[in-house]
Amino acid sequence: MRPWIVLAGLSGVVAVGMAAYAAHGLAADAAAQALVERASLYQLFHALALLAADRIAADSRRAAWPAQLAAVLFVVGMLLFCGSLYLKALTGQPLPLPMVTPAGGMTLMAAWLALALAGVRR
């Protein structure tokens, strides 16, 4: 089993489903709709990046650890960033931990840096 591919596929399903929900189920709430659209877009892009990290880790021994690190960071970043935006949009309430969204964004940026390092080591 390739867990990063499984997680990328599941992430893609959630992203597309949430985008559809934003378009139809949140049509009356423009602010919530915008949050879900942004989260689903970021989630979809990072699901694809997760596939790239898996491929790099599988193809190169030297680049395996930074690619694996990138994969972990992509998953954590999507959970924090996208998850917090989904939660805020769906509940309409402020987040109990307001810094979780920027922490998720920083985690996604760290994932991209780890992926870059994997490319250098390759």
Backbone hydrogen bonds in HBPLUS format (Angstrom, degrees):
<---DONOR---> <-ACCEPTOR-->    atom                        ^
c    i                          cat <-CA-CA->   ^        H-A-AA   ^      H-
h    n   atom  resd res      DA  || num        DHA   H-A  angle D-A-AA Bond
n    s   type  num  typ     dist DA aas  dist angle  dist       angle   num
A0005-ILE N   A0002-ARG O   3.10 MM   3  5.52 124.1  2.43 108.9 122.2     1
A0006-VAL N   A0002-ARG O   3.10 MM   4  6.41 159.4  2.14 154.1 160.6     2
A0007-LEU N   A0003-PRO O   2.85 MM   4  6.06 166.4  1.87 151.8 155.2     3
A0008-ALA N   A0004-TRP O   2.85 MM   4  5.97 148.9  1.95 139.0 148.1     4
A0009-GLY N   A0005-ILE O   2.91 MM   4  6.11 159.8  1.95 148.9 153.9     5
A0010-LEU N   A0006-VAL O   2.93 MM   4  6.22 163.0  1.96 153.4 158.1     6
A0011-SER N   A0007-LEU O   2.83 MM   4  5.89 154.0  1.90 142.7 150.6     7
A0012-GLY N   A0008-ALA O   2.89 MM   4  6.09 153.0  1.96 145.9 153.0     8
A0013-VAL N   A0009-GLY O   3.04 MM   4  6.32 155.2  2.10 147.0 153.1     9
A0014-VAL N   A0010-LEU O   3.01 MM   4  6.29 163.5  2.04 150.5 154.5    10
A0015-ALA N   A0011-SER O   2.88 MM   4  6.06 162.4  1.91 149.9 155.2    11
A0016-VAL N   A0012-GLY O   2.97 MM   4  6.15 167.0  1.99 152.5 155.3    12
A0017-GLY N   A0013-VAL O   2.90 MM   4  6.00 163.2  1.92 150.0 155.6    13
A0018-MET N   A0014-VAL O   2.79 MM   4  5.91 160.7  1.83 153.0 158.1    14
A0019-ALA N   A0015-ALA O   2.96 MM   4  6.11 151.4  2.05 142.7 150.8    15
A0020-ALA N   A0016-VAL O   2.98 MM   4  6.23 155.9  2.04 148.0 154.1    16
A0021-TYR N   A0017-GLY O   2.92 MM   4  6.20 153.1  2.00 143.4 151.5    17
A0022-ALA N   A0018-MET O   2.82 MM   4  6.04 152.7  1.89 145.2 152.8    18
A0023-ALA N   A0019-ALA O   3.03 MM   4  6.28 155.4  2.09 145.4 151.3    19
A0024-HIS N   A0020-ALA O   3.03 MM   4  6.23 150.0  2.12 147.7 155.4    20
A0025-GLY N   A0021-TYR O   2.61 MM   4  4.88 129.8  1.86 127.9 145.0    21
A0026-LEU N   A0021-TYR O   3.14 MM   5  6.57 129.0  2.41 154.1 158.6    22
A0029-ASP N   A0026-LEU O   2.93 MM   3  5.38 160.5  1.97 118.4 124.9    23
A0033-GLN N   A0029-ASP O   2.88 MM   4  6.03 160.4  1.92 156.9 163.6    24
A0034-ALA N   A0030-ALA O   2.96 MM   4  6.09 155.1  2.02 143.9 149.5    25
A0035-LEU N   A0031-ALA O   3.12 MM   4  6.41 156.9  2.17 146.9 152.7    26
A0036-VAL N   A0032-ALA O   3.01 MM   4  6.25 166.4  2.03 155.4 158.4    27
A0037-GLU N   A0033-GLN O   2.92 MM   4  6.07 158.5  1.97 148.9 155.5    28
A0038-ARG N   A0034-ALA O   2.98 MM   4  6.11 160.3  2.02 147.1 152.1    29
A0039-ALA N   A0035-LEU O   2.92 MM   4  6.13 166.1  1.94 150.8 155.0    30
A0040-SER N   A0036-VAL O   2.85 MM   4  5.95 164.7  1.88 151.0 155.3    31
A0041-LEU N   A0037-GLU O   3.00 MM   4  6.10 153.4  2.07 143.4 150.6    32
A0042-TYR N   A0038-ARG O   3.00 MM   4  6.23 169.6  2.01 155.3 157.7    33
A0043-GLN N   A0039-ALA O   2.84 MM   4  5.98 157.4  1.89 148.4 155.7    34
A0044-LEU N   A0040-SER O   2.92 MM   4  6.01 155.9  1.98 142.9 148.8    35
A0045-PHE N   A0041-LEU O   3.05 MM   4  6.30 168.3  2.07 154.5 157.1    36
A0046-HIS N   A0042-TYR O   2.97 MM   4  6.10 160.9  2.01 148.7 154.4    37
A0047-ALA N   A0043-GLN O   2.86 MM   4  5.99 134.7  2.07 140.6 152.5    38
A0048-LEU N   A0044-LEU O   3.22 MM   4  6.52 152.0  2.30 145.5 151.5    39
A0049-ALA N   A0045-PHE O   3.04 MM   4  6.41 149.6  2.14 140.6 149.6    40
A0050-LEU N   A0046-HIS O   2.92 MM   4  6.04 143.8  2.05 135.3 144.5    41
A0051-LEU N   A0047-ALA O   3.21 MM   4  6.57 143.8  2.34 138.2 146.7    42
A0051-LEU N   A0048-LEU O   3.10 MM   3  5.11 121.8  2.46  94.2 108.4    43
A0052-ALA N   A0048-LEU O   3.12 MM   4  6.54 151.0  2.21 144.8 152.5    44
A0053-ALA N   A0049-ALA O   2.92 MM   4  6.25 157.3  1.97 151.4 157.3    45
A0054-ASP N   A0050-LEU O   3.02 MM   4  6.25 156.8  2.08 145.3 151.3    46
A0055-ARG N   A0051-LEU O   2.98 MM   4  6.23 159.4  2.02 148.3 153.8    47
A0056-ILE N   A0052-ALA O   2.93 MM   4  6.17 162.8  1.96 155.5 159.5    48
A0057-ALA N   A0053-ALA O   2.95 MM   4  6.10 163.5  1.98 149.3 154.2    49
A0058-ALA N   A0054-ASP O   2.99 MM   4  6.17 149.8  2.08 146.9 154.9    50
A0059-ASP N   A0055-ARG O   3.03 MM   4  6.16 139.3  2.20 143.2 153.7    51
A0060-SER N   A0056-ILE O   3.20 MM   4  6.15 138.3  2.38 152.9 159.1    52
A0064-ALA N   A0061-ARG O   3.28 MM   3  5.09 159.2  2.32  99.0 105.0    53
A0067-ALA N   A0063-ALA O   3.08 MM   4  6.08 152.0  2.16 148.6 157.1    54
A0068-GLN N   A0064-ALA O   2.80 MM   4  5.96 154.5  1.87 154.0 161.4    55
A0069-LEU N   A0065-TRP O   2.90 MM   4  6.05 157.4  1.95 147.0 153.5    56
A0070-ALA N   A0066-PRO O   2.88 MM   4  6.04 154.7  1.94 139.6 146.6    57
A0071-ALA N   A0067-ALA O   2.96 MM   4  6.22 153.7  2.03 143.2 150.0    58
A0072-VAL N   A0068-GLN O   3.00 MM   4  6.33 162.3  2.03 152.5 156.2    59
A0073-LEU N   A0069-LEU O   2.92 MM   4  6.14 166.8  1.93 155.1 159.0    60
A0074-PHE N   A0070-ALA O   2.77 MM   4  5.98 151.3  1.85 150.7 159.0    61
A0075-VAL N   A0071-ALA O   3.07 MM   4  6.34 162.9  2.10 151.6 155.0    62
A0076-VAL N   A0072-VAL O   2.96 MM   4  6.23 170.9  1.97 156.8 159.3    63
A0077-GLY N   A0073-LEU O   2.78 MM   4  5.75 161.7  1.81 146.1 152.4    64
A0078-MET N   A0074-PHE O   2.90 MM   4  6.03 156.9  1.95 146.2 152.2    65
A0079-LEU N   A0075-VAL O   2.99 MM   4  6.21 161.9  2.03 149.9 155.0    66
A0080-LEU N   A0076-VAL O   2.92 MM   4  6.17 164.9  1.94 154.7 158.6    67
A0081-PHE N   A0077-GLY O   2.76 MM   4  5.72 162.5  1.79 153.4 157.3    68
A0082-CYS N   A0078-MET O   2.94 MM   4  5.16 124.4  2.26 121.9 137.2    69
A0083-GLY N   A0078-MET O   3.24 MM   5  6.75 147.5  2.35 151.0 159.8    70
A0083-GLY N   A0079-LEU O   3.13 MM   4  4.90 123.3  2.47 104.5 119.9    71
A0084-SER N   A0080-LEU O   3.10 MM   4  5.75 149.3  2.20 125.1 133.3    72
A0085-LEU N   A0081-PHE O   3.16 MM   4  6.43 154.7  2.23 145.8 152.6    73
A0086-TYR N   A0082-CYS O   2.85 MM   4  6.12 163.1  1.88 157.3 162.1    74
A0087-LEU N   A0083-GLY O   2.89 MM   4  6.05 164.0  1.92 148.5 153.3    75
A0088-LYS N   A0084-SER O   2.96 MM   4  6.09 162.2  1.99 144.7 149.5    76
A0089-ALA N   A0085-LEU O   2.93 MM   4  6.07 161.8  1.97 149.0 154.3    77
A0090-LEU N   A0086-TYR O   2.86 MM   4  5.98 162.3  1.89 156.5 161.3    78
A0091-THR N   A0087-LEU O   2.95 MM   4  5.93 150.5  2.04 147.8 154.4    79
A0092-GLY N   A0088-LYS O   2.86 MM   4  5.42 146.3  1.98 136.1 145.5    80
A0100-VAL N   A0097-LEU O   3.11 MM   3  5.78 165.2  2.13 128.5 129.6    81
A0103-ALA N   A0099-MET O   3.03 MM   4  6.13 151.4  2.11 144.3 153.3    82
A0104-GLY N   A0100-VAL O   2.91 MM   4  6.08 148.4  2.01 143.1 151.2    83
A0105-GLY N   A0101-THR O   2.98 MM   4  6.33 153.6  2.05 149.7 157.3    84
A0106-MET N   A0102-PRO O   2.89 MM   4  6.14 156.8  1.94 148.6 154.3    85
A0107-THR N   A0103-ALA O   2.94 MM   4  6.13 147.9  2.05 140.7 149.9    86
A0108-LEU N   A0104-GLY O   2.93 MM   4  6.23 151.6  2.02 146.9 154.1    87
A0109-MET N   A0105-GLY O   3.01 MM   4  6.32 152.3  2.09 144.0 151.6    88
A0110-ALA N   A0106-MET O   2.91 MM   4  6.18 152.8  1.98 145.0 152.6    89
A0111-ALA N   A0107-THR O   2.94 MM   4  6.21 145.0  2.06 142.2 152.1    90
A0112-TRP N   A0108-LEU O   3.09 MM   4  6.45 152.3  2.17 145.6 151.9    91
A0113-LEU N   A0109-MET O   3.04 MM   4  6.39 151.9  2.12 145.7 153.5    92
A0114-ALA N   A0110-ALA O   2.90 MM   4  6.19 155.1  1.96 147.9 154.7    93
A0115-LEU N   A0111-ALA O   2.88 MM   4  6.15 151.1  1.96 147.1 155.5    94
A0116-ALA N   A0112-TRP O   2.89 MM   4  6.17 149.4  1.99 143.1 151.5    95
A0117-LEU N   A0113-LEU O   2.91 MM   4  6.23 155.0  1.97 147.9 154.7    96
A0118-ALA N   A0114-ALA O   2.94 MM   4  6.24 148.4  2.05 142.9 151.5    97
A0119-GLY N   A0115-LEU O   3.06 MM   4  6.42 145.0  2.18 141.0 150.1    98
A0119-GLY N   A0116-ALA O   3.01 MM   3  5.02 118.4  2.41  93.7 109.2    99
A0120-VAL N   A0116-ALA O   3.00 MM   4  6.41 145.8  2.12 146.8 156.5   100
A0121-ARG N   A0117-LEU O   2.93 MM   4  6.16 160.4  1.97 153.1 158.0   101
A0122-ARG N   A0118-ALA O   3.00 MM   4  6.03 127.4  2.29 136.7 149.6   102
